Every structure is written in C-alpha cells, then in structure tokens.
C-alpha cells in the first residue's frame, strides 16, 4: 500500500492487535484480551477513537493503544452505538489493564 502512494497504513488484526506502518516506522500493538460479546461497532469505535487522538499529532504507539482499548471495551457490550465507551472509560481501562 505504501508503494502505491499511501503515506500511512493501519491494519486491524482482530485478536492479534493493530499493525501500523509509514515510511519511517512500524508499530505492532497487541490486542487486549477481553471476553467478546458482540463485535458490531468495534471497527467504527476503533476509527473514532483513532480520529480523536490523531487530530492533533502523528500516529504513536499510545494513540494506537488508545484506539485498541476503545474497541476492546466496545466488544464486551451489545449493540453498536450503545457499546461505544466514553473517554473516561477508555482512560480508566488503560490505567487498569495489563496488556497480554
């Protein structure tokens, strides 16, 4: 994808995490291990969380981890819109969770 002109590539790997690459760096962020109840909305939640953090800076491992955490929370709930976590929920999750 980079050779075709994309400046940045993010590939979601489900239970294996997230892979990011640009011309200068590659980042692999492992997934959070959670008990998934419903995956509807997980991708949208990931993209929304990524956009919130990415708006003012370049992609970093912390930004990818934040988006991964938001989608991990989302899959533990039923529904699409009702599964999207708040900013406080994602920050609390990141403070309490040990990445496996």
N, CA and C atoms as an extended XYZ file, in Angstrom:
300
Properties=species:S:1:pos:R:3:atomname:S:1:resname:S:1:resid:I:1 pbc="F F F"
N         0.814       -1.193        0.000 N   UNK     1
C         0.000        0.000        0.000 CA  UNK     1
C         0.861        1.262        0.000 C   UNK     1
N         1.962        1.216        0.767 N   UNK     2
C         2.862        2.377        0.762 CA  UNK     2
C         3.455        2.603       -0.624 C   UNK     2
N         3.794        1.515       -1.303 N   UNK     3
C         4.381        1.644       -2.636 CA  UNK     3
C         3.363        2.156       -3.663 C   UNK     3
N         2.084        2.075       -3.319 N   UNK     4
C         1.033        2.584       -4.200 CA  UNK     4
C         0.666        4.035       -3.898 C   UNK     4
N         1.347        4.620       -2.890 N   UNK     5
C         1.128        6.028       -2.611 CA  UNK     5
C         0.538        6.370       -1.256 C   UNK     5
N         0.071        5.372       -0.515 N   UNK     6
C        -0.444        5.659        0.830 CA  UNK     6
C         0.710        6.144        1.700 C   UNK     6
N         0.453        7.142        2.513 N   UNK     7
C         1.504        7.664        3.393 CA  UNK     7
C         1.557        6.905        4.714 C   UNK     7
N         0.409        6.360        5.121 N   UNK     8
C         0.318        5.602        6.358 CA  UNK     8
C        -0.662        4.461        6.149 C   UNK     8
N        -0.379        3.328        6.802 N   UNK     9
C        -1.255        2.169        6.697 CA  UNK     9
C        -1.509        1.626        8.097 C   UNK     9
N        -2.782        1.374        8.394 N   UNK    10
C        -3.161        0.723        9.642 CA  UNK    10
C        -3.955       -0.513        9.273 C   UNK    10
N        -3.527       -1.641        9.807 N   UNK    11
C        -4.224       -2.894        9.563 CA  UNK    11
C        -4.691       -3.435       10.910 C   UNK    11
N        -6.001       -3.616       11.043 N   UNK    12
C        -6.523       -4.219       12.267 CA  UNK    12
C        -6.412       -5.728       12.119 C   UNK    12
N        -5.939       -6.372       13.158 N   UNK    13
C        -5.657       -7.805       13.127 CA  UNK    13
C        -6.540       -8.596       14.093 C   UNK    13
N        -7.674       -8.009       14.462 N   UNK    14
C        -8.589       -8.694       15.380 CA  UNK    14
C        -7.924       -8.992       16.706 C   UNK    14
N        -7.994      -10.230       17.119 N   UNK    15
C        -7.437      -10.625       18.422 CA  UNK    15
C        -5.912      -10.547       18.487 C   UNK    15
N        -5.277      -10.262       17.351 N   UNK    16
C        -3.817      -10.133       17.335 CA  UNK    16
C        -3.358       -8.680       17.465 C   UNK    16
N        -4.292       -7.730       17.377 N   UNK    17
C        -3.928       -6.338       17.602 CA  UNK    17
C        -4.004       -5.462       16.378 C   UNK    17
N        -3.069       -4.520       16.305 N   UNK    18
C        -3.046       -3.495       15.269 CA  UNK    18
C        -1.627       -3.390       14.711 C   UNK    18
N        -1.521       -3.241       13.390 N   UNK    19
C        -0.224       -3.006       12.769 CA  UNK    19
C        -0.278       -1.664       12.045 C   UNK    19
N         0.733       -0.842       12.271 N   UNK    20
C         0.845        0.477       11.647 CA  UNK    20
C         2.188        0.570       10.938 C   UNK    20
N         2.193        1.235        9.764 N   UNK    21
C         3.450        1.437        9.038 CA  UNK    21
C         3.365        2.732        8.248 C   UNK    21
N         4.475        3.449        8.278 N   UNK    22
C         4.664        4.575        7.355 CA  UNK    22
C         6.089        4.449        6.820 C   UNK    22
N         6.594        5.454        6.170 N   UNK    23
C         7.926        5.350        5.562 CA  UNK    23
C         9.052        5.326        6.590 C   UNK    23
N         8.757        5.725        7.829 N   UNK    24
C         9.798        5.807        8.861 CA  UNK    24
C         9.715        4.758        9.952 C   UNK    24
N         8.524        4.223       10.206 N   UNK    25
C         8.403        3.314       11.345 CA  UNK    25
C         7.285        2.304       11.154 C   UNK    25
N         7.404        1.229       11.913 N   UNK    26
C         6.367        0.200       12.000 CA  UNK    26
C         6.036        0.019       13.474 C   UNK    26
N         4.761       -0.164       13.771 N   UNK    27
C         4.336       -0.369       15.156 CA  UNK    27
C         3.343       -1.527       15.182 C   UNK    27
N         3.556       -2.454       16.078 N   UNK    28
C         2.606       -3.539       16.317 CA  UNK    28
C         2.105       -3.392       17.745 C   UNK    28
N         0.809       -3.218       17.906 N   UNK    29
C         0.203       -3.086       19.227 CA  UNK    29
C        -0.617       -4.342       19.474 C   UNK    29
N        -0.274       -5.117       20.512 N   UNK    30
C        -1.056       -6.321       20.803 CA  UNK    30
C        -2.476       -5.975       21.229 C   UNK    30
N        -3.383       -6.887       20.972 N   UNK    31
C        -4.773       -6.698       21.378 CA  UNK    31
C        -4.907       -6.883       22.883 C   UNK    31
N        -5.939       -6.272       23.428 N   UNK    32
C        -6.308       -6.516       24.812 CA  UNK    32
C        -7.155       -7.781       24.841 C   UNK    32
N        -6.907       -8.627       25.812 N   UNK    33
C        -7.669       -9.861       25.922 CA  UNK    33
C        -8.926       -9.570       26.745 C   UNK    33
N       -10.066       -9.677       26.087 N   UNK    34
C       -11.355       -9.440       26.739 CA  UNK    34
C       -12.326      -10.536       26.295 C   UNK    34
N       -13.426      -10.657       26.988 N   UNK    35
C       -14.466      -11.603       26.593 CA  UNK    35
C       -15.433      -10.881       25.657 C   UNK    35
N       -15.335      -11.182       24.388 N   UNK    36
C       -16.165      -10.506       23.388 CA  UNK    36
C       -17.596      -11.027       23.437 C   UNK    36
N       -18.535      -10.081       23.442 N   UNK    37
C       -19.958      -10.418       23.413 CA  UNK    37
C       -20.578      -10.066       22.066 C   UNK    37
N       -20.100       -8.993       21.441 N   UNK    38
C       -20.679       -8.508       20.196 CA  UNK    38
C       -19.640       -7.631       19.505 C   UNK    38
N       -19.247       -8.000       18.304 N   UNK    39
C       -18.210       -7.237       17.601 CA  UNK    39
C       -18.776       -6.133       16.711 C   UNK    39
N       -20.108       -6.014       16.666 N   UNK    40
C       -20.727       -4.945       15.870 CA  UNK    40
C       -20.283       -3.593       16.432 C   UNK    40
N       -19.762       -2.769       15.603 N   UNK    41
C       -19.337       -1.436       16.015 CA  UNK    41
C       -17.893       -1.336       16.466 C   UNK    41
N       -17.202       -2.448       16.570 N   UNK    42
C       -15.813       -2.411       17.049 CA  UNK    42
C       -14.914       -1.612       16.101 C   UNK    42
N       -15.064       -1.821       14.815 N   UNK    43
C       -14.247       -1.096       13.847 CA  UNK    43
C       -14.549        0.393       13.839 C   UNK    43
N       -15.830        0.730       13.920 N   UNK    44
C       -16.215        2.136       13.973 CA  UNK    44
C       -15.682        2.792       15.251 C   UNK    44
N       -15.751        2.060       16.349 N   UNK    45
C       -15.226        2.583       17.612 CA  UNK    45
C       -13.730        2.809       17.503 C   UNK    45
N       -13.006        1.857       16.918 N   UNK    46
C       -11.566        1.995       16.724 CA  UNK    46
C       -11.265        3.254       15.898 C   UNK    46
N       -11.952        3.411       14.782 N   UNK    47
C       -11.698        4.554       13.896 CA  UNK    47
C       -12.031        5.877       14.575 C   UNK    47
N       -13.118        5.913       15.316 N   UNK    48
C       -13.485        7.133       16.021 CA  UNK    48
C       -12.473        7.505       17.083 C   UNK    48
N       -12.038        6.515       17.860 N   UNK    49
C       -11.041        6.765       18.910 CA  UNK    49
C        -9.715        7.200       18.296 C   UNK    49
N        -9.343        6.571       17.197 N   UNK    50
C        -8.113        6.948       16.499 CA  UNK    50
C        -8.207        8.396       16.011 C   UNK    50
N        -9.340        8.758       15.436 N   UNK    51
C        -9.517       10.119       14.920 CA  UNK    51
C        -9.444       11.158       16.031 C   UNK    51
N       -10.018       10.846       17.181 N   UNK    52
C        -9.988       11.783       18.313 CA  UNK    52
C        -8.551       12.082       18.726 C   UNK    52
N        -7.734       11.055       18.817 N   UNK    53
C        -6.355       11.243       19.266 CA  UNK    53
C        -5.417       11.708       18.151 C   UNK    53
N        -5.699       11.308       16.931 N   UNK    54
C        -4.823       11.600       15.794 CA  UNK    54
C        -4.997       13.026       15.279 C   UNK    54
N        -6.074       13.681       15.623 N   UNK    55
C        -6.385       15.001       15.076 CA  UNK    55
C        -5.279       16.030       15.307 C   UNK    55
N        -4.560       15.908       16.403 N   UNK    56
C        -3.572       16.936       16.750 CA  UNK    56
C        -2.120       16.470       16.737 C   UNK    56
N        -1.850       15.259       16.279 N   UNK    57
C        -0.462       14.787       16.291 CA  UNK    57
C        -0.268       13.672       15.278 C   UNK    57
N         0.924       13.128       15.258 N   UNK    58
C         1.179       11.987       14.389 CA  UNK    58
C         0.847       10.695       15.130 C   UNK    58
N         0.693        9.618       14.378 N   UNK    59
C         0.369        8.319       14.975 CA  UNK    59
C         1.527        7.866       15.856 C   UNK    59
N         1.188        7.466       17.068 N   UNK    60
C         2.162        6.908       18.004 CA  UNK    60
C         1.611        5.606       18.554 C   UNK    60
N         2.457        4.869       19.237 N   UNK    61
C         2.007        3.629       19.859 CA  UNK    61
C         0.902        3.906       20.880 C   UNK    61
N         1.005        5.001       21.619 N   UNK    62
C        -0.023        5.351       22.607 CA  UNK    62
C        -1.378        5.612       21.948 C   UNK    62
N        -1.377        6.279       20.813 N   UNK    63
C        -2.624        6.551       20.099 CA  UNK    63
C        -3.246        5.249       19.610 C   UNK    63
N        -2.437        4.367       19.065 N   UNK    64
C        -2.942        3.072       18.605 CA  UNK    64
C        -3.466        2.243       19.781 C   UNK    64
N        -2.760        2.280       20.894 N   UNK    65
C        -3.196        1.545       22.091 CA  UNK    65
C        -4.539        2.091       22.598 C   UNK    65
N        -4.707        3.411       22.566 N   UNK    66
C        -5.961        4.039       22.968 CA  UNK    66
C        -7.117        3.538       22.094 C   UNK    66
N        -6.925        3.555       20.784 N   UNK    67
C        -7.974        3.104       19.862 CA  UNK    67
C        -8.266        1.616       20.046 C   UNK    67
N        -7.231        0.838       20.271 N   UNK    68
C        -7.381       -0.597       20.512 CA  UNK    68
C        -8.170       -0.833       21.809 C   UNK    68
N        -7.895       -0.046       22.834 N   UNK    69
C        -8.612       -0.167       24.107 CA  UNK    69
C       -10.082        0.187       23.928 C   UNK    69
N       -10.367        1.230       23.181 N   UNK    70
C       -11.759        1.627       22.951 CA  UNK    70
C       -12.533        0.508       22.266 C   UNK    70
N       -11.935       -0.108       21.264 N   UNK    71
C       -12.631       -1.194       20.573 CA  UNK    71
C       -12.714       -2.443       21.444 C   UNK    71
N       -11.732       -2.668       22.304 N   UNK    72
C       -11.796       -3.806       23.236 CA  UNK    72
C       -12.971       -3.647       24.190 C   UNK    72
N       -13.184       -2.437       24.666 N   UNK    73
C       -14.333       -2.176       25.541 CA  UNK    73
C       -15.628       -2.405       24.758 C   UNK    73
N       -15.677       -1.909       23.542 N   UNK    74
C       -16.892       -1.995       22.726 CA  UNK    74
C       -17.340       -3.442       22.516 C   UNK    74
N       -16.405       -4.345       22.299 N   UNK    75
C       -16.804       -5.739       22.032 CA  UNK    75
C       -17.301       -6.464       23.282 C   UNK    75
N       -17.106       -5.876       24.436 N   UNK    76
C       -17.615       -6.505       25.663 CA  UNK    76
C       -19.068       -6.126       25.923 C   UNK    76
N       -19.646       -5.318       25.049 N   UNK    77
C       -21.020       -4.838       25.199 CA  UNK    77
C       -21.838       -5.217       23.967 C   UNK    77
N       -23.132       -5.200       24.113 N   UNK    78
C       -24.017       -5.497       22.991 CA  UNK    78
C       -24.428       -4.214       22.281 C   UNK    78
N       -24.607       -4.329       20.973 N   UNK    79
C       -25.076       -3.196       20.187 CA  UNK    79
C       -23.935       -2.425       19.551 C   UNK    79
N       -24.308       -1.449       18.761 N   UNK    80
C       -23.305       -0.622       18.086 CA  UNK    80
C       -23.100        0.681       18.840 C   UNK    80
N       -24.041        1.585       18.745 N   UNK    81
C       -23.891        2.884       19.411 CA  UNK    81
C       -23.795        2.731       20.924 C   UNK    81
N       -24.534        1.801       21.472 N   UNK    82
C       -24.538        1.625       22.929 CA  UNK    82
C       -23.243        1.017       23.455 C   UNK    82
N       -22.421        0.470       22.570 N   UNK    83
C       -21.177       -0.161       23.019 CA  UNK    83
C       -19.986        0.795       23.039 C   UNK    83
N       -20.125        1.961       22.428 N   UNK    84
C       -19.011        2.907       22.331 CA  UNK    84
C       -18.704        3.482       23.717 C   UNK    84
N       -17.465        3.325       24.187 N   UNK    85
C       -17.110        3.821       25.519 CA  UNK    85
C       -16.863        5.330       25.531 C   UNK    85
N       -16.945        5.906       26.702 N   UNK    86
C       -16.604        7.315       26.880 CA  UNK    86
C       -15.086        7.455       26.997 C   UNK    86
N       -14.617        8.677       26.885 N   UNK    87
C       -13.197        8.965       27.055 CA  UNK    87
C       -12.721        8.507       28.434 C   UNK    87
N       -13.506        8.795       29.467 N   UNK    88
C       -13.131        8.379       30.824 CA  UNK    88
C       -13.049        6.863       30.953 C   UNK    88
N       -13.964        6.150       30.298 N   UNK    89
C       -13.932        4.688       30.354 CA  UNK    89
C       -12.668        4.136       29.695 C   UNK    89
N       -12.289        4.702       28.572 N   UNK    90
C       -11.075        4.227       27.894 CA  UNK    90
C        -9.847        4.540       28.740 C   UNK    90
N        -9.767        5.738       29.280 N   UNK    91
C        -8.616        6.091       30.116 CA  UNK    91
C        -8.531        5.211       31.357 C   UNK    91
N        -9.659        4.915       31.981 N   UNK    92
C        -9.665        4.022       33.157 CA  UNK    92
C        -9.224        2.620       32.762 C   UNK    92
N        -9.728        2.131       31.639 N   UNK    93
C        -9.355        0.808       31.133 CA  UNK    93
C        -7.846        0.720       30.925 C   UNK    93
N        -7.268        1.750       30.317 N   UNK    94
C        -5.831        1.754       30.059 CA  UNK    94
C        -5.009        1.789       31.356 C   UNK    94
N        -5.503        2.457       32.355 N   UNK    95
C        -4.795        2.514       33.632 CA  UNK    95
C        -4.851        1.190       34.376 C   UNK    95
N        -5.934        0.443       34.208 N   UNK    96
C        -6.143       -0.783       34.972 CA  UNK    96
C        -5.701       -2.044       34.248 C   UNK    96
N        -5.645       -2.041       32.941 N   UNK    97
C        -5.445       -3.254       32.169 CA  UNK    97
C        -3.969       -3.512       31.904 C   UNK    97
N        -3.580       -4.734       32.045 N   UNK    98
C        -2.233       -5.166       31.664 CA  UNK    98
C        -2.317       -5.814       30.298 C   UNK    98
N        -1.548       -5.323       29.345 N   UNK    99
C        -1.575       -5.871       28.001 CA  UNK    99
C        -1.002       -7.292       28.031 C   UNK    99
N        -1.744       -8.228       27.435 N   UNK   100
C        -1.294       -9.620       27.378 CA  UNK   100
C        -0.629       -9.909       26.054 C   UNK   100
